[in-house]
């Protein structure tokens, strides 16, 4: 599970550990990730998703530690600040939220095929409310705001899940994207977004659910059964399939699924050796 050092990732790790699951936790902070790992008895790894070299190293370390993965929970991400370009040449929000998980998933596919083959992407209703998706400007060179960049990346998470199912479903891979709800965590703490006012003020107590409740929503998919408790390839809001009013129309556009996949694959090609 990525994004396991804080928020819903850490909460879900505690809940899954209590159910007896073996966990491999990934976080950006060495100290916080190690603390959650000690608490849950999990193995842990450290990676910074703004560096694709870190993602490649992480995948190599996971391969060295296990011969199968039953579930990959792509939970890391967040809304960031002003437009920045990573050392890999990508807009930071797009890379951290989408390209890095896309690369990690591709690199771990052999382990997933050897296991139960489930991929769970933490997305957001921001895919509908905030996205201004331009397939020809994935790195926001023609215009950027923290909110739109985040919405675009969360839409990409949903399209990624659909793409995984279309390409690898016949090899046993089942993928889903879900919105965990508006969760009271450190989300948006480092951004200049107006959303910081909701997440970092007393308003959060009125408008947001707890990290534990958000963690329960993640656990629902990680510990669930595809085709029974959740539907592969379908965007869910918390624990139910999202309605049309809760979903961006682009979620159902096969053309965008394919174009995003092709362009993402080209951007991470140097790390897919």
Backbone bond lengths (Angstrom), bond angles and torsions (degrees), N, CA, C in turn:
res aa  C-N    CA-C-N  psi(-1)  N-CA   C-N-CA  omega(-1)  CA-C   N-CA-C  phi
1 X - - - 1.459 - - 1.526 109.00 -
2 X 1.335 116.55 127.03 1.453 119.98 175.57 1.534 109.76 -91.17
3 X 1.324 115.88 164.61 1.460 119.78 -177.46 1.511 112.50 63.86
4 X 1.351 115.87 35.70 1.462 120.29 -171.25 1.516 114.41 -94.96
5 X 1.323 117.69 1.93 1.464 118.98 -175.47 1.516 113.62 -87.78
6 X 1.332 117.72 -6.44 1.464 120.15 -173.82 1.521 108.37 -161.22
7 X 1.325 115.90 171.74 1.460 122.27 169.52 1.510 114.25 56.91
8 X 1.347 116.05 -141.31 1.466 119.63 -174.94 1.519 111.49 -69.24
9 X 1.335 118.06 -26.19 1.458 119.66 177.57 1.512 111.72 -64.48
10 X 1.336 116.75 -47.47 1.460 120.39 178.07 1.524 110.91 -65.07
11 X 1.339 116.96 -40.50 1.471 119.98 179.03 1.521 111.02 -63.73
12 X 1.332 116.54 -43.29 1.464 119.97 178.80 1.517 111.07 -65.13
13 X 1.339 117.21 -37.90 1.464 119.95 178.54 1.524 110.65 -60.09
14 X 1.328 117.33 -43.42 1.467 120.32 179.57 1.534 110.84 -62.78
15 X 1.328 115.83 -42.60 1.459 119.56 -178.73 1.527 111.72 -67.81
16 X 1.329 117.41 -40.51 1.462 120.66 179.21 1.522 111.22 -68.72
17 X 1.338 116.93 -37.93 1.462 119.91 177.14 1.525 110.75 -62.37
18 X 1.330 116.32 -38.98 1.461 120.37 178.98 1.525 111.76 -64.84
19 X 1.329 116.62 -22.92 1.473 121.07 177.45 1.528 111.90 -89.73
20 X 1.319 116.78 -0.15 1.457 120.08 174.71 1.502 115.83 92.15
21 X 1.334 118.37 13.06 1.458 120.86 -178.90 1.530 111.66 -78.81
22 X 1.311 116.43 145.05 1.464 121.67 169.95 1.518 107.78 -82.21
23 X 1.326 117.04 129.96 1.454 121.57 -172.83 1.520 111.78 -122.03
24 X 1.328 115.28 142.67 1.458 123.85 167.91 1.524 105.95 -117.69
25 X 1.321 116.94 113.32 1.457 121.90 -173.38 1.520 110.55 -105.35
26 X 1.332 116.01 141.00 1.460 122.54 179.11 1.517 108.70 -125.69
27 X 1.329 116.83 133.94 1.454 121.32 175.86 1.510 110.73 -148.58
28 X 1.318 116.18 167.45 1.464 120.83 179.30 1.528 111.48 -87.56
29 X 1.327 116.81 -32.97 1.464 121.39 -179.07 1.524 110.24 -88.99
30 X 1.337 119.02 117.71 1.469 119.52 178.72 1.528 112.63 -58.82
31 X 1.323 117.15 -42.31 1.456 120.43 -176.19 1.526 112.07 -67.91
32 X 1.331 116.33 -49.23 1.465 118.66 -177.00 1.526 111.73 -69.74
33 X 1.324 116.93 -36.60 1.461 119.58 178.72 1.522 110.32 -65.34
34 X 1.321 116.69 -43.27 1.471 120.49 178.62 1.527 111.01 -63.21
35 X 1.335 116.99 -36.63 1.462 120.21 -179.43 1.530 110.89 -64.97
36 X 1.334 117.27 -44.48 1.471 120.19 178.22 1.521 110.21 -65.92
37 X 1.336 116.47 -37.92 1.466 120.08 179.05 1.521 111.16 -63.19
38 X 1.331 117.58 -42.63 1.470 120.32 177.70 1.520 111.03 -61.81
39 X 1.316 115.71 -41.38 1.465 120.88 -177.78 1.524 111.96 -65.51
40 X 1.332 116.48 -33.23 1.462 121.10 -173.16 1.526 113.27 -105.81
41 X 1.326 117.44 -2.95 1.452 120.49 -178.04 1.519 113.31 68.99
42 X 1.319 117.06 28.17 1.460 122.04 -174.53 1.521 111.42 -98.71
43 X 1.316 115.85 157.85 1.463 121.35 165.43 1.520 107.55 -76.83
44 X 1.331 116.94 152.60 1.454 117.60 -178.45 1.522 111.30 -142.45
45 X 1.334 113.84 154.82 1.451 123.30 -178.49 1.521 108.12 -137.70
46 X 1.318 115.75 153.86 1.464 120.72 -179.47 1.522 109.03 -120.53
47 X 1.328 116.36 132.89 1.460 120.73 178.05 1.517 109.49 -154.19
48 X 1.316 115.58 144.03 1.456 123.44 175.15 1.520 107.56 -105.51
49 X 1.332 116.68 113.25 1.453 120.57 -173.94 1.525 113.21 -73.46
50 X 1.313 118.10 -5.73 1.461 119.56 172.74 1.528 111.50 -81.20
51 X 1.336 116.77 1.85 1.464 123.26 176.37 1.526 108.26 -130.08
52 X 1.324 117.06 111.40 1.459 119.82 -177.63 1.525 111.94 -69.52
53 X 1.325 118.32 -22.30 1.463 119.98 171.32 1.524 110.52 -59.60
54 X 1.344 116.59 -37.09 1.466 120.49 177.56 1.526 110.98 -64.50
55 X 1.324 116.11 -38.77 1.468 120.11 -179.97 1.523 110.02 -65.28
56 X 1.327 116.31 -43.50 1.464 120.22 178.42 1.532 110.25 -61.90
57 X 1.330 117.33 -44.97 1.459 120.59 178.07 1.521 111.36 -61.63
58 X 1.337 116.36 -43.42 1.458 121.16 177.77 1.522 111.14 -56.63
59 X 1.315 116.78 -47.02 1.467 120.09 -179.76 1.522 110.81 -61.16
60 X 1.328 117.46 -41.37 1.465 120.59 178.23 1.525 110.49 -62.37
61 X 1.324 117.72 -40.40 1.460 121.14 -179.87 1.524 111.35 -67.21
62 X 1.335 116.91 -38.68 1.465 119.74 178.30 1.528 109.97 -66.41
63 X 1.335 117.54 -42.66 1.466 120.58 177.06 1.530 111.15 -58.60
64 X 1.331 116.15 -37.08 1.461 119.98 -179.13 1.521 112.64 -73.29
65 X 1.342 117.21 -17.98 1.462 120.73 -173.58 1.524 114.06 -99.64
66 X 1.343 117.58 -15.32 1.459 119.67 -175.61 1.517 110.38 -155.69
67 X 1.325 116.64 159.18 1.458 120.39 177.69 1.524 112.27 -107.85
68 X 1.361 117.02 3.85 1.471 119.96 178.07 1.525 109.95 -160.22
69 X 1.319 114.42 152.06 1.464 122.35 171.12 1.520 107.62 -129.85
70 X 1.308 116.44 129.41 1.458 119.74 176.51 1.527 111.11 -85.13
71 X 1.331 116.50 -37.91 1.467 121.36 -177.92 1.525 108.81 -140.19
72 X 1.317 115.68 135.44 1.465 121.69 167.05 1.520 107.22 -111.79
73 X 1.324 116.94 115.42 1.462 121.56 177.13 1.520 108.35 -100.28
74 X 1.322 116.30 104.82 1.466 122.32 176.78 1.526 107.90 -84.37
75 X 1.327 115.41 88.02 1.463 120.91 -172.48 1.528 113.25 -109.59
76 X 1.336 118.27 -13.24 1.468 120.71 -177.10 1.525 110.69 -69.75
77 X 1.328 115.76 149.30 1.459 120.45 176.35 1.509 111.18 148.15
78 X 1.317 115.22 -178.68 1.453 120.04 179.22 1.509 111.18 163.47
79 X 1.308 115.13 171.84 1.458 121.05 176.62 1.527 107.97 -87.94
80 X 1.317 115.85 130.73 1.454 121.41 -176.32 1.522 109.99 -110.57
81 X 1.301 117.47 -170.36 1.453 120.60 -172.84 1.514 113.60 -96.15
82 X 1.328 116.11 -138.37 1.457 122.00 -178.84 1.518 110.28 -60.01
83 X 1.316 116.04 159.34 1.458 120.86 -176.91 1.525 110.75 -59.24
84 X 1.328 114.84 125.69 1.461 122.35 174.33 1.518 108.54 -133.30
85 X 1.312 115.76 146.81 1.455 121.44 178.00 1.524 108.25 -105.36
86 X 1.319 116.98 131.96 1.460 121.42 -179.00 1.529 110.55 -74.34
87 X 1.319 115.56 172.20 1.468 120.41 176.41 1.524 111.07 -62.41
88 X 1.326 116.69 -18.08 1.458 121.27 -179.95 1.526 112.83 -91.27
89 X 1.349 116.27 -1.91 1.458 120.64 175.35 1.509 115.90 90.77
90 X 1.330 118.13 13.77 1.461 122.03 -178.78 1.521 111.42 -112.79
91 X 1.332 116.19 150.79 1.457 120.01 173.37 1.525 108.12 -59.92
92 X 1.331 116.25 133.32 1.452 121.34 -166.92 1.523 113.83 -61.29
93 X 1.319 118.82 -44.36 1.465 120.74 -178.13 1.523 110.87 -62.34
94 X 1.328 116.79 -41.75 1.458 121.75 179.29 1.523 110.27 -64.25
95 X 1.326 117.45 -41.99 1.463 119.98 -178.46 1.518 111.78 -69.49
96 X 1.331 117.41 -49.34 1.464 120.28 -175.20 1.528 111.37 -64.99
97 X 1.319 117.23 -40.95 1.461 120.90 -175.23 1.530 113.87 -85.42
98 X 1.331 117.05 -30.18 1.473 118.30 -175.88 1.515 114.64 -122.87
99 X 1.327 118.52 -55.97 1.464 119.58 -171.87 1.526 112.15 -62.76
100 X 1.323 117.55 -43.04 1.468 120.07 -179.89 1.530 111.28 -63.65
101 X 1.349 119.53 -48.21 1.469 118.42 175.16 1.527 113.26 -62.37
102 X 1.327 117.34 -36.06 1.467 120.87 176.90 1.530 109.49 -59.45
103 X 1.338 116.85 -49.06 1.452 121.26 179.61 1.524 111.28 -62.73
104 X 1.321 117.53 -46.91 1.458 121.00 -179.10 1.530 110.93 -58.72
105 X 1.322 116.53 -43.59 1.461 120.43 179.93 1.523 110.87 -61.51
106 X 1.323 116.83 -44.47 1.466 119.78 179.32 1.526 110.97 -61.28
107 X 1.316 116.64 -41.92 1.458 120.21 -177.60 1.528 112.72 -70.31
108 X 1.341 116.69 -25.94 1.461 120.58 -178.33 1.525 113.38 -97.86
109 X 1.320 117.84 3.39 1.472 120.30 -178.14 1.529 113.20 -55.26
110 X 1.340 119.93 -41.43 1.473 117.33 178.85 1.527 113.25 -59.22
111 X 1.326 117.25 -38.00 1.457 120.31 178.22 1.521 111.16 -69.59
112 X 1.313 117.24 -37.58 1.463 120.92 178.19 1.521 110.91 -67.03
113 X 1.325 117.11 -39.34 1.460 120.38 178.42 1.528 110.69 -66.11
114 X 1.332 116.74 -30.61 1.464 120.53 177.44 1.519 111.93 -76.26
115 X 1.338 117.46 -19.45 1.458 122.70 179.49 1.518 111.50 -107.85
116 X 1.321 115.97 -147.24 1.465 120.17 -177.26 1.520 113.50 -81.02
117 X 1.330 117.56 -11.96 1.460 120.70 168.20 1.520 116.39 73.36
118 X 1.310 118.81 30.06 1.466 120.22 -179.29 1.526 110.53 -100.42
119 X 1.329 115.81 135.86 1.462 122.40 175.10 1.519 107.86 -123.85
120 X 1.326 116.57 124.55 1.464 122.60 -178.86 1.518 108.41 -118.37
121 X 1.327 117.12 115.70 1.460 122.34 178.27 1.525 110.36 -100.75
122 X 1.319 116.95 124.20 1.461 120.58 173.45 1.520 108.19 -79.53
123 X 1.323 115.70 111.82 1.459 121.64 -179.56 1.529 108.55 -109.19
124 X 1.326 117.63 -146.35 1.461 120.21 -176.91 1.517 109.98 -169.85
125 X 1.330 115.64 154.19 1.467 119.96 171.50 1.518 111.22 -66.16
126 X 1.343 117.08 -11.27 1.461 120.47 174.51 1.519 111.60 -59.89
127 X 1.338 116.83 -22.47 1.458 120.04 176.41 1.529 111.52 -59.41
128 X 1.314 116.68 -30.19 1.471 120.12 176.80 1.524 111.70 -92.61
129 X 1.326 117.04 -42.80 1.456 120.55 -171.01 1.520 113.99 -80.13
130 X 1.336 117.41 -31.70 1.460 119.96 -169.39 1.523 114.49 -117.95
131 X 1.326 118.39 -16.15 1.464 120.22 -174.13 1.526 111.63 -66.84
132 X 1.318 114.64 138.29 1.470 123.36 168.16 1.523 105.29 -129.51
133 X 1.325 115.21 69.85 1.460 122.52 -164.65 1.523 111.57 -75.90
134 X 1.323 115.65 123.27 1.464 122.48 177.12 1.520 107.27 -126.21
135 X 1.312 117.62 105.18 1.454 121.96 -176.35 1.521 111.95 -61.89
136 X 1.337 116.87 -21.01 1.464 120.88 179.10 1.528 112.58 -93.70
137 X 1.326 117.47 4.06 1.476 120.99 179.63 1.523 109.66 -142.92
138 X 1.323 116.64 53.09 1.459 121.27 -175.99 1.516 112.34 -63.79
139 X 1.337 116.99 -25.36 1.458 120.63 -179.80 1.524 113.07 -97.09
140 X 1.345 116.36 15.16 1.471 122.28 171.66 1.525 112.66 53.44
141 X 1.308 116.44 43.99 1.462 119.99 178.36 1.525 111.93 -78.20
142 X 1.336 116.65 -23.53 1.462 120.00 -177.18 1.525 112.94 -96.79
143 X 1.305 116.73 0.03 1.457 120.30 179.36 1.504 110.08 164.84
144 X 1.332 115.89 138.48 1.463 119.59 -174.83 1.511 110.55 -146.10
145 X 1.327 115.71 139.36 1.455 122.73 163.74 1.518 106.05 -142.86
146 X 1.328 118.42 150.21 1.465 119.33 -179.97 1.528 112.86 -56.32
147 X 1.346 116.04 -39.54 1.464 119.72 -177.09 1.524 111.38 -67.85
148 X 1.340 117.38 -47.47 1.457 119.71 -178.69 1.523 111.09 -66.35
149 X 1.337 116.95 -39.28 1.462 120.15 178.67 1.529 110.71 -60.87
150 X 1.325 116.24 -41.04 1.458 120.16 178.79 1.528 111.02 -67.62
151 X 1.317 116.85 -46.18 1.462 120.10 178.23 1.516 111.95 -58.46
152 X 1.321 117.10 -42.02 1.462 120.76 178.46 1.526 111.27 -63.01
153 X 1.337 116.25 -41.79 1.461 119.92 -179.20 1.525 111.40 -66.76
154 X 1.332 116.99 -37.82 1.463 119.61 179.20 1.530 111.11 -69.99
155 X 1.328 117.22 -34.61 1.457 119.45 172.79 1.529 109.81 -63.66
156 X 1.331 116.39 -39.26 1.459 120.15 177.52 1.529 111.07 -61.17
157 X 1.343 118.24 -36.58 1.465 120.78 177.08 1.526 111.64 -60.64
158 X 1.313 116.53 -38.92 1.465 120.86 179.75 1.524 110.30 -69.67
159 X 1.328 116.35 -45.45 1.460 120.53 178.70 1.527 111.09 -63.68
160 X 1.321 116.31 -34.71 1.471 120.56 177.07 1.526 110.75 -61.48
161 X 1.324 117.42 -44.48 1.466 120.28 179.05 1.527 110.79 -60.78
162 X 1.319 116.55 -41.95 1.464 119.51 177.66 1.516 111.25 -64.79
163 X 1.321 116.64 -40.26 1.453 120.46 179.28 1.519 112.53 -64.36
164 X 1.333 116.87 -39.81 1.460 120.72 177.53 1.524 111.18 -60.48
165 X 1.321 116.29 -45.86 1.459 120.13 -178.99 1.523 110.74 -63.76
166 X 1.339 117.25 -41.80 1.461 120.82 -178.65 1.527 111.81 -65.14
167 X 1.322 117.22 -37.42 1.464 121.06 -174.14 1.520 113.74 -90.38
168 X 1.327 117.19 -30.89 1.460 119.64 -172.57 1.523 113.84 -125.81
169 X 1.316 117.29 7.84 1.456 119.51 179.46 1.513 112.67 -60.11
170 X 1.347 116.61 -35.57 1.464 119.41 179.66 1.521 112.41 -74.30
171 X 1.337 116.50 -5.87 1.465 121.19 175.89 1.529 111.13 -107.04
172 X 1.332 115.75 13.71 1.463 120.11 173.92 1.507 115.83 92.49
173 X 1.349 117.51 6.54 1.460 120.05 179.23 1.523 109.50 -86.93
174 X 1.323 116.75 126.07 1.470 122.72 175.78 1.522 107.71 -119.81
175 X 1.321 116.58 125.35 1.467 120.85 -174.10 1.521 110.42 -126.88
176 X 1.338 114.81 149.05 1.459 121.68 179.60 1.523 108.72 -148.19
177 X 1.314 115.94 150.63 1.469 122.26 171.59 1.517 108.26 -122.66
178 X 1.329 116.26 142.39 1.459 119.09 -177.28 1.520 110.22 -144.52
179 X 1.321 114.93 154.43 1.460 123.36 172.73 1.523 107.37 -97.12
180 X 1.354 118.91 116.96 1.466 120.04 -177.43 1.516 114.28 -74.60
181 X 1.339 117.17 -4.97 1.459 121.45 -172.84 1.519 109.78 99.79
182 X 1.303 116.62 169.13 1.467 121.31 177.39 1.527 108.23 -81.84
183 X 1.331 114.90 106.44 1.465 121.42 -166.55 1.524 110.29 -105.90
184 X 1.306 116.03 138.54 1.460 123.29 -179.71 1.532 110.08 -79.26
185 X 1.355 115.64 89.48 1.467 121.64 -179.18 1.523 108.32 -136.94
186 X 1.339 116.09 -166.10 1.465 121.42 177.52 1.519 111.80 -83.10
187 X 1.319 117.94 10.48 1.454 123.35 177.35 1.533 110.25 -50.67
188 X 1.339 116.36 137.11 1.470 124.56 177.29 1.517 113.88 71.76
189 X 1.349 117.63 5.03 1.463 119.39 -176.48 1.524 112.23 -61.68
190 X 1.330 117.66 -34.05 1.453 120.43 -176.46 1.505 114.49 -97.76
191 X 1.317 117.46 12.24 1.460 120.02 -176.98 1.524 110.97 -109.31
192 X 1.318 115.16 166.21 1.452 120.90 173.51 1.515 112.10 -97.83
193 X 1.318 116.19 14.04 1.455 121.19 -176.26 1.531 111.49 -69.00
194 X 1.338 115.47 151.87 1.460 119.70 174.17 1.523 111.18 -61.96
195 X 1.352 117.41 -22.17 1.458 120.05 179.28 1.523 112.33 -64.26
196 X 1.321 116.09 -22.07 1.462 119.43 177.95 1.530 110.48 -60.19
197 X 1.328 117.70 -30.83 1.455 121.40 -179.52 1.517 111.63 -65.59
198 X 1.346 115.87 -30.90 1.459 119.96 179.03 1.523 110.79 -79.31
199 X 1.342 115.62 -43.71 1.455 120.27 -172.70 1.524 113.83 -80.86
200 X 1.339 117.88 -21.13 1.456 120.34 -171.42 1.531 112.80 -119.95
201 X 1.329 117.24 21.24 1.452 121.38 177.57 1.535 108.86 -131.52
202 X 1.343 118.06 172.90 1.470 119.81 178.08 1.525 114.50 -58.31
203 X 1.358 117.93 -16.43 1.460 120.15 175.66 1.519 112.06 -57.12
204 X 1.328 116.47 -27.28 1.464 119.85 -176.23 1.522 111.71 -59.92
205 X 1.321 117.22 -32.25 1.468 119.91 -178.70 1.521 111.86 -67.32
206 X 1.325 116.03 -27.12 1.454 120.61 -178.34 1.524 112.74 -90.66
207 X 1.345 116.84 -33.55 1.459 120.79 -168.14 1.520 114.37 -104.51
208 X 1.336 118.06 -15.86 1.459 120.46 -169.89 1.521 111.89 -119.67
209 X 1.341 115.69 153.64 1.452 120.65 175.82 1.533 109.31 -90.24
210 X 1.297 117.57 164.93 1.459 121.92 -177.17 1.526 110.78 -74.48
211 X 1.347 115.39 159.52 1.457 119.91 175.01 1.529 110.97 -61.01
212 X 1.314 117.10 -33.25 1.467 120.33 179.13 1.522 110.92 -64.74
213 X 1.326 116.61 -41.68 1.470 119.63 178.12 1.532 109.96 -67.31
214 X 1.319 117.46 -42.20 1.462 119.63 175.63 1.515 111.51 -61.59
215 X 1.341 116.23 -38.86 1.457 120.32 176.15 1.517 112.37 -62.30
216 X 1.318 117.16 -38.15 1.465 120.95 176.21 1.522 110.99 -59.75
217 X 1.326 116.25 -38.32 1.463 119.40 179.37 1.524 111.49 -67.23
218 X 1.331 117.43 -37.36 1.461 120.20 175.31 1.525 110.35 -67.29
219 X 1.315 117.60 -43.70 1.463 121.66 179.24 1.526 111.13 -60.28
220 X 1.325 117.89 -35.15 1.466 121.96 178.76 1.524 110.90 -52.50
221 X 1.336 117.14 -40.89 1.461 120.51 -178.64 1.525 111.67 -83.73
222 X 1.320 117.30 -43.25 1.465 121.03 -178.94 1.527 110.74 -61.43
223 X 1.313 116.81 -38.91 1.461 122.31 -175.39 1.525 112.03 -99.83
224 X 1.341 116.61 8.00 1.452 120.67 -177.28 1.519 113.51 -93.11
225 X 1.327 114.91 -174.68 1.458 122.29 -179.39 1.510 109.44 -121.48
226 X 1.333 118.55 114.49 1.466 120.82 179.09 1.527 110.99 -57.67
227 X 1.331 114.49 136.58 1.451 119.94 -179.16 1.506 114.14 86.96
228 X 1.341 115.89 -13.00 1.461 120.44 177.97 1.521 110.01 -118.25
229 X 1.345 116.90 -67.02 1.466 118.80 179.99 1.526 111.97 -82.52
230 X 1.346 117.86 -26.74 1.465 120.78 175.28 1.515 110.09 -146.90
231 X 1.334 114.85 157.46 1.451 120.84 -174.06 1.525 111.38 -103.52
232 X 1.325 118.66 118.63 1.465 120.92 179.02 1.532 111.69 -57.71
233 X 1.342 114.76 140.81 1.453 120.47 177.14 1.509 115.50 78.71
234 X 1.326 117.51 -2.88 1.464 122.47 -178.33 1.529 108.28 -104.42
235 X 1.325 116.78 130.35 1.461 120.41 175.40 1.519 109.74 -73.23
236 X 1.329 116.33 130.24 1.461 122.26 -179.11 1.528 109.54 -114.00
237 X 1.317 115.71 146.62 1.453 120.83 170.64 1.519 107.36 -108.62
238 X 1.311 115.58 117.29 1.459 123.51 -167.39 1.538 108.00 52.42
239 X 1.321 120.45 -111.99 1.464 119.08 -173.41 1.521 114.16 -111.87
240 X 1.311 117.45 19.63 1.471 119.16 -179.99 1.529 109.86 -135.61
241 X 1.327 117.36 154.61 1.462 119.59 175.65 1.525 110.64 -58.71
242 X 1.313 116.22 135.23 1.467 120.48 -178.93 1.523 110.22 -70.78
243 X 1.316 115.27 146.18 1.458 120.40 174.93 1.525 109.77 -78.01
244 X 1.318 115.86 169.21 1.469 120.13 178.81 1.524 110.97 -59.86
245 X 1.335 116.57 -36.11 1.464 120.46 -179.28 1.516 112.33 -69.67
246 X 1.336 117.37 -18.35 1.461 121.76 -178.84 1.525 112.70 -99.50
247 X 1.314 116.94 4.45 1.457 121.67 -171.74 1.512 110.99 -127.64
248 X 1.326 116.92 136.74 1.460 120.39 173.87 1.526 109.63 -65.49
249 X 1.337 118.21 136.87 1.473 119.99 177.17 1.527 112.49 -57.30
250 X 1.339 117.05 -26.34 1.467 119.76 -178.53 1.525 112.39 -67.53
251 X 1.334 117.17 -18.85 1.460 120.68 178.46 1.527 110.46 -58.01
252 X 1.309 116.90 -31.09 1.467 121.08 -175.32 1.525 112.69 -97.77
253 X 1.317 117.46 7.71 1.467 121.38 -177.44 1.521 109.72 -91.07
254 X 1.338 116.86 102.73 1.458 120.82 -178.59 1.526 111.46 -58.19
255 X 1.333 116.80 -33.77 1.460 120.14 179.98 1.523 110.77 -59.44
256 X 1.322 117.54 -43.21 1.459 120.61 -179.24 1.532 111.32 -70.82
257 X 1.325 117.20 -34.67 1.459 120.12 174.83 1.530 109.72 -57.73
258 X 1.331 115.86 -47.55 1.463 120.26 -176.96 1.525 112.10 -70.87
259 X 1.325 117.03 -42.78 1.466 119.63 -179.01 1.526 111.35 -65.33
260 X 1.333 116.78 -43.16 1.460 119.18 179.01 1.523 110.14 -62.84
261 X 1.317 116.97 -41.64 1.465 120.10 179.92 1.532 110.24 -60.36
262 X 1.329 116.55 -48.65 1.463 120.67 -177.53 1.520 111.36 -61.48
263 X 1.326 117.36 -42.46 1.461 120.41 -177.20 1.525 111.56 -74.76
264 X 1.314 116.41 -35.17 1.474 119.50 175.74 1.524 110.07 -65.16
265 X 1.314 116.25 -44.09 1.460 120.78 179.75 1.529 110.98 -60.74
266 X 1.331 116.66 -39.82 1.463 120.01 178.70 1.529 111.17 -66.08
267 X 1.334 117.69 -38.12 1.452 121.05 -178.35 1.518 113.33 -69.74
268 X 1.330 117.28 -29.16 1.476 119.87 -179.00 1.523 111.82 -102.88
269 X 1.323 118.10 5.44 1.471 121.48 -175.10 1.525 113.64 -52.15
270 X 1.345 120.45 -40.41 1.468 118.64 -179.01 1.528 113.82 -62.07
271 X 1.320 118.21 -19.43 1.465 121.76 -178.40 1.523 112.56 -100.77
272 X 1.331 116.61 -0.12 1.464 121.30 -179.14 1.533 111.33 -96.71
273 X 1.293 118.09 29.06 1.456 122.06 -177.82 1.537 110.89 -66.74
